[in-house]
Amino acid sequence: MAKLFTENGLCLVEIGGSACAGCHQLMPAARQAAANADIPFYYFDESEAESLIKEWDVTSVPSLFLVEGGNPFAEAHGYQPQEILDIWIEYKLQEHKNGK
């Protein structure tokens, strides 16, 4: 799976669960926030993302990751409204660009 992210550069990834109401609530907000930042969005159900869960040490869903070249550089957990996600993404992208 990480190969997918390596090929696509910078993206936002949500790992959620099919029985998780917060995950389903977060998905459209995360998708819109990614679109606002002009980056791709990917959603993976925890039942299909076992390798990512292990590699990225995911302990709860929903979990969001900003990823570049297959490597996460920022993460957030739990539901957040789209307006907050917009701010978080902008801040983390700037921080990443500045090498922090």
N, C-alpha and C positions, 0 to 999 in steps of 0.2 A: 504493500500500500504506500509506503513512503516514497517509492519510485514515482507514483502519480504526482506527489507534491514536488519532488525534485524537478520533474519535467515542467511543471506549471509555475515554478518560482514562488512568489508571495501569494498566500491565500489565508482564508479563515476556515477553520474546521470545527464542527460541532460533533461531539460524541454524546449520544443520547440513548434512551431506552424506549422500547415500544410501549411499556406500561407506565411511563413517566409523564405525568401531565405537564410539569414544568418544561420538559424537553420539547414537547409539542408546542407549547406556548412560546418558547424561545426561538424555535426554528424560523418563523417568518420575520421576527425582529432581527435575528442574526443575518438572515439572507438579505434584508433591506439595508442593514448597516454595512455589509460587505459591498453591496451594489453602490452605496453612497461613497464608499472609499475606493471604488473601482478595482476591487480585487475579487477573485473567484471565491465561491462558498461551497463547501462540501459537508454533507451530513452523513454520519455513519452510526448505525444502531450498534449498541454495545455487543450484541450477539454476533455481529459480523466484523468487529474491529478488535478482536482479542490481541493481535500482535501490536497494534497501536496502544491499546490500553496498558499492556505490559511495558512497552518501550517508553511511553510518555508518563508512566506511573499515575494513571487516572484512578482516583479513589472514589469519585462520585460523578453522577450525571445530573443535569447536563454540565458538560465541560466544553469550553471554547478555547481554541488555540490559534494564535497567529503563527504562521509557519512560513519559513523561507528555505528553499532548497531541501525540503524534507525535515528541517529542524525547527521545532517550536521555540519561539523566543519570548512569548507572553501567553499567559493563561488566565482564565477566569472561570468561576464555578457558580452554578445556580442561575436562576432566571434574572435577567436585567431587561428593562424596557429599551426599545430601540434607540431612544435619545441618549441614554447612558452608554450604550454600546458604541454609538457614533463617537462620543467623546473619548471612550476608552481606546478604540481603534486608532483614532487620530493621535492621541498621546503616545501610545505604544509604538506606532509607526515612526513618529518623530524621534522617540527615544532610541529605537533600533537604528534609525538612520544616523544618529549622532554617536553611535557606538557604545551606548550604555547598557 
